[in-house]
Amino acid sequence: MQAVKSVVILGGGTAGWMTAAALLHRLGKLGVTVTLIESSQIGTIGVGEATVPAIKRYFESLGLDAYELMRATNGTIKLGIEFDGWRHEGHSFIHPFGRYGIQAGPVAFHDLWNRLRAAGESAPLDDYALGAQLARAGRVFLPPREPRGDFEQFDWAVHFDAGRFAQYLRQFCEARGVRRIDARLQEVRLHPEAGHIEQLLLDNGESVSGELYIDCSGFHRLLIDGALHAGFEDWRHWLMCDRAIAIPCVAADPVAIAPYTRSRAMAAGWIWRIPLQNRVGNGYVYSSDHVSDDAALQALQGQLEGEALAAPNPLRFRAGHVRKFWLKNCVAIGLAGGFLEPLESTSISLIQMGIDKLLHLWPDTAMPPGFAVEYNRLSIQEFERIRDFIILHYCANHRAGGELWRYCRDMKLPDSLNHKLELYRARGLIVQYESEAFFDPSWVCMYANFGIEAQSWDPLANLLPIDELREVTRRLRGDIAAIAREGTTHREFLRLAGALAVT
Ligand SMILES: Cc1cc2nc3c(=O)[nH]c(=O)nc-3n(C[C@H](O)[C@H](O)[C@H](O)COP(=O)(O)OP(=O)(O)OC[C@H]3O[C@@H](n4cnc5c(N)ncnc54)[C@H](O)[C@@H]3O)c2cc1C
């Protein structure tokens, strides 16, 4: 058995460089070599600026300092996502990276909250999450090492300039001996009988071979689908948005940086706002069945808070994934593997999951098929779990007007999501499957904020006198609000952490 030692990555976007950096860092000393082919003529997708807390694990795995990386990429802190107008116009809530309230012994906070709600208590769930309150206050501090309760447990992620992030990783890889080729792929040579990839022919006349090929060619899917015909599982019937336009702009207030992403529901989709140190990223994700490209562009331009800093970047996509992420001697990572709209900023974390699985299942040159089967099983599960969570944001809406929103309320849901909804409605139970990316607090956040009501709850929650429960939670809300006010302003936090960019 000879472990794979030579890897060829096609694509130098976030996926290509993240993969190259991880492989070189983890396997370079063992003699594994990486060749990365990218085309500066084609370029990268140019979006992908909001992350989830898992990104910090990636930084750590490479020995990178998060603040240094933020300095290099105009990065900011992200405590969660504000959903504005998703339930209905005028309603807003934050999906924080963190927990809510306090447990009462074995009784989960959401059971207490459900009981309080049934007794007429109207305080929103946001009031019980320190992460959400900090975000609303525009303030930041790091999660305490020894939290006094669930309410003090929160986490953070980053927003960054995707181009600069790829650039940073490229330098990291170049220092570790990556071979980078700037050329366009022209032809893929397959083995005539076995059908695996033998050679990539480039427009500069070079031909490149390796033992393992990683397709990071983005939506082009040149290897996994173009050459190997993996096929595509299309989820448009559940996730109708298939286009986006992105425009960065000057921030209305360049000093006060919001420590969260904002997602504002629109007639035919939603608009993101991602604050960086030096600008704001904006984009309208929409369904082409429900709005024209021109009207979408106009709607986005109407929402820009400052002067546009670049021409509109129009993008087309399909929700879903390739049927096989690993096929013969090729593994697809990043957009080449699949895409779920960026509502919960999950694509970069899916790249991480792809890299982690590949490292775990690192093959020998015989490429035992069982490894691919396992990789594919896990990848499909990961996509399906995130898919269900994103669908929940759409199907639970109460928005007036808008054909898209009506469609989403009425559509037939995946059985896996129906099962979760049934058990939550019946008893406030949170069902978790294997490979979940979102845990109990995230599901509670959506159920509660979209007004999905639990008919009942853990009966142990009834053992606490309701007046006592009201009093404890009233004090808790006050404490959380007071602690949030003690945070530092976001810009000052970045300065103190050494994360402010020099330019
Ligand atoms: C509208 C939108 C918003 C998004 N927002 C987020 C977000 O907030 N958070 C998040 O986590 N993710 C987000 N994503 C996803 C994120 O952008 C991607 O996951 C990430 O950028 C990785 O892209 P990639 O590297 O797979 O593909 P790309 O960036 O498209 O890179 C593809 C690479 O392949 C190369 N290539 C293509 N064809 C050839 C060829 N013939 N020859 C040689 N090279 C070739 C290109 O030059 C490029 O280097 C968003 C995506 C979209 C569409």
Ligand as a Chemical Component Dictionary entry (heavy atoms), coordinates in Angstrom:
data_LIG
# 
_chem_comp.id                   LIG 
_chem_comp.type                 NON-POLYMER 
_chem_comp.pdbx_formal_charge   0 
_chem_comp.three_letter_code    LIG 
# 
loop_
_chem_comp_atom.comp_id 
_chem_comp_atom.atom_id 
_chem_comp_atom.alt_atom_id 
_chem_comp_atom.type_symbol 
_chem_comp_atom.charge 
_chem_comp_atom.model_Cartn_x 
_chem_comp_atom.model_Cartn_y 
_chem_comp_atom.model_Cartn_z 
_chem_comp_atom.pdbx_ordinal 
LIG C1  C1  C 0 -23.993 34.759 -4.026  1  
LIG C2  C2  C 0 -23.049 33.970 -3.177  2  
LIG C3  C3  C 0 -22.734 34.407 -1.897  3  
LIG C4  C4  C 0 -21.897 33.631 -1.082  4  
LIG N1  N1  N 0 -21.659 34.028 0.208   5  
LIG C5  C5  C 0 -20.989 33.188 1.041   6  
LIG C6  C6  C 0 -20.785 33.504 2.405   7  
LIG O1  O1  O 0 -21.157 34.570 2.885   8  
LIG N2  N2  N 0 -20.139 32.604 3.174   9  
LIG C7  C7  C 0 -19.683 31.414 2.691   10 
LIG O2  O2  O 0 -19.163 30.592 3.449   11 
LIG N3  N3  N 0 -19.797 31.139 1.386   12 
LIG C8  C8  C 0 -20.444 31.973 0.560   13 
LIG N4  N4  N 0 -20.569 31.663 -0.760  14 
LIG C9  C9  C 0 -19.866 30.504 -1.277  15 
LIG C10 C10 C 0 -18.401 30.875 -1.459  16 
LIG O3  O3  O 0 -18.288 31.967 -2.333  17 
LIG C11 C11 C 0 -17.627 29.690 -2.010  18 
LIG O4  O4  O 0 -17.897 28.543 -1.248  19 
LIG C12 C12 C 0 -16.149 29.942 -1.940  20 
LIG O5  O5  O 0 -15.815 31.163 -2.505  21 
LIG C13 C13 C 0 -15.401 28.831 -2.657  22 
LIG O6  O6  O 0 -15.519 28.952 -4.027  23 
LIG P1  P1  P 0 -14.674 27.973 -4.914  24 
LIG O7  O7  O 0 -13.243 28.117 -4.565  25 
LIG O8  O8  O 0 -15.290 26.635 -4.820  26 
LIG O9  O9  O 0 -14.951 28.493 -6.407  27 
LIG P2  P2  P 0 -14.382 29.782 -7.172  28 
LIG O10 O10 O 0 -14.112 30.934 -6.285  29 
LIG O11 O11 O 0 -15.327 30.009 -8.305  30 
LIG O12 O12 O 0 -12.984 29.294 -7.755  31 
LIG C14 C14 C 0 -12.904 28.486 -8.888  32 
LIG C15 C15 C 0 -11.475 28.421 -9.363  33 
LIG O13 O13 O 0 -11.406 27.544 -10.479 34 
LIG C16 C16 C 0 -10.636 28.161 -11.496 35 
LIG N5  N5  N 0 -11.057 27.666 -12.785 36 
LIG C17 C17 C 0 -12.314 27.577 -13.285 37 
LIG N6  N6  N 0 -12.259 27.117 -14.559 38 
LIG C18 C18 C 0 -10.951 26.890 -14.853 39 
LIG C19 C19 C 0 -10.255 26.423 -15.993 40 
LIG N7  N7  N 0 -10.877 26.089 -17.129 41 
LIG N8  N8  N 0 -8.933  26.338 -15.925 42 
LIG C20 C20 C 0 -8.252  26.676 -14.811 43 
LIG N9  N9  N 0 -8.855  27.122 -13.699 44 
LIG C21 C21 C 0 -10.189 27.239 -13.721 45 
LIG C22 C22 C 0 -10.915 29.643 -11.322 46 
LIG O14 O14 O 0 -9.907  30.415 -11.930 47 
LIG C23 C23 C 0 -10.905 29.753 -9.803  48 
LIG O15 O15 O 0 -9.577  29.884 -9.358  49 
LIG C24 C24 C 0 -21.359 32.440 -1.593  50 
LIG C25 C25 C 0 -21.616 32.047 -2.905  51 
LIG C26 C26 C 0 -22.469 32.783 -3.693  52 
LIG C27 C27 C 0 -22.778 32.327 -5.091  53 
# 
loop_
_chem_comp_bond.comp_id 
_chem_comp_bond.atom_id_1 
_chem_comp_bond.atom_id_2 
_chem_comp_bond.value_order 
_chem_comp_bond.pdbx_ordinal 
LIG C1  C2  SING 1  
LIG C2  C3  SING 2  
LIG C2  C26 DOUB 3  
LIG C3  C4  DOUB 4  
LIG C4  N1  SING 5  
LIG C4  C24 SING 6  
LIG N1  C5  DOUB 7  
LIG C5  C6  SING 8  
LIG C5  C8  SING 9  
LIG C6  O1  DOUB 10 
LIG C6  N2  SING 11 
LIG N2  C7  SING 12 
LIG C7  O2  DOUB 13 
LIG C7  N3  SING 14 
LIG N3  C8  DOUB 15 
LIG C8  N4  SING 16 
LIG N4  C9  SING 17 
LIG N4  C24 SING 18 
LIG C9  C10 SING 19 
LIG C10 O3  SING 20 
LIG C10 C11 SING 21 
LIG C11 O4  SING 22 
LIG C11 C12 SING 23 
LIG C12 O5  SING 24 
LIG C12 C13 SING 25 
LIG C13 O6  SING 26 
LIG O6  P1  SING 27 
LIG P1  O7  DOUB 28 
LIG P1  O8  SING 29 
LIG P1  O9  SING 30 
LIG O9  P2  SING 31 
LIG P2  O10 DOUB 32 
LIG P2  O11 SING 33 
LIG P2  O12 SING 34 
LIG O12 C14 SING 35 
LIG C14 C15 SING 36 
LIG C15 O13 SING 37 
LIG C15 C23 SING 38 
LIG O13 C16 SING 39 
LIG C16 N5  SING 40 
LIG C16 C22 SING 41 
LIG N5  C17 SING 42 
LIG N5  C21 SING 43 
LIG C17 N6  DOUB 44 
LIG N6  C18 SING 45 
LIG C18 C19 SING 46 
LIG C18 C21 DOUB 47 
LIG C19 N7  SING 48 
LIG C19 N8  DOUB 49 
LIG N8  C20 SING 50 
LIG C20 N9  DOUB 51 
LIG N9  C21 SING 52 
LIG C22 O14 SING 53 
LIG C22 C23 SING 54 
LIG C23 O15 SING 55 
LIG C24 C25 DOUB 56 
LIG C25 C26 SING 57 
LIG C26 C27 SING 58 
# 
